[in-house]
């Protein structure tokens, strides 16, 4: 499963709106929409709040190497932006 699909699936399972998730994570609803559509990768510092808000367990995280890859990609983008 791709990380963006996981976000969408957890929103549905928790009956949470994009607005609710945006408030919990500290981003706009439009940014959550971009995450869900796979158009943006959440930056590394957003993952802990996404994981907590979406109640994603450790076992799920271990089974999703795509999240680790997304975090690595976000880290690279953050580092480039700092240059």
C-alpha positions in Angstrom: 0.0 0.0 0.0 1.2 3.5 -0.8 1.5 6.1 1.9 -1.1 8.3 0.4 -3.6 5.5 0.1 -3.0 4.7 3.8 -3.9 8.3 4.7 -7.2 8.1 2.7 -8.1 4.7 4.2 -7.5 5.8 7.8 -9.5 8.9 7.3 -12.4 6.8 6.1 -12.0 4.2 8.8 -12.0 6.9 11.5 -14.8 8.8 9.8 -12.5 11.8 10.0 -12.7 14.7 7.5 -9.8 16.3 5.7 -10.5 19.4 7.8 -10.3 17.5 11.0 -7.0 15.9 10.0 -5.6 19.3 8.8 -6.4 20.8 12.2 -4.7 17.9 14.0 -1.6 18.1 11.8 -1.3 21.8 11.5 -1.7 22.2 7.7 -4.5 23.3 5.4 -7.3 21.1 4.1 -5.9 21.6 0.6 -2.5 20.3 1.7 -4.2 17.2 3.1 -5.9 16.8 -0.2 -2.5 17.0 -2.0 -1.1 14.3 0.4 -4.1 12.0 -0.3 -3.7 12.4 -4.1 0.0 11.7 -3.9 0.8 15.2 -5.3 2.8 16.2 -2.2 4.9 14.2 0.2 4.3 15.2 3.8 7.6 16.6 5.2 9.4 14.6 7.8 8.3 16.7 10.7 4.6 16.2 9.8 4.7 12.4 9.9 4.5 12.0 13.7 1.4 14.1 13.9 -0.1 12.3 10.9 0.6 8.9 12.4 -0.9 9.9 15.8 -4.0 11.6 14.3 -4.7 8.7 12.0 -4.0 6.1 14.8 -1.6 4.2 12.7 0.0 1.4 14.7 3.6 0.3 14.8 2.7 -3.0 13.0 1.2 -1.1 10.1 4.3 1.1 9.8 6.6 -1.9 9.7 4.6 -3.3 6.8 4.8 -0.1 4.8 8.3 0.5 3.5 6.7 3.1 1.3 6.3 5.4 4.3 10.0 5.1 5.0 10.7 6.0 1.4 8.3 9.0 1.5 10.0 10.2 4.7 13.4 9.9 3.0 12.1 11.8 0.0 10.6 14.5 2.3 13.9 14.8 4.2 15.8 15.3 0.9 13.4 18.1 -0.1 13.7 19.7 3.3 17.5 19.6 3.0 17.4 21.2 -0.5 15.1 23.9 0.7 17.6 24.7 3.5 20.4 25.3 1.1 
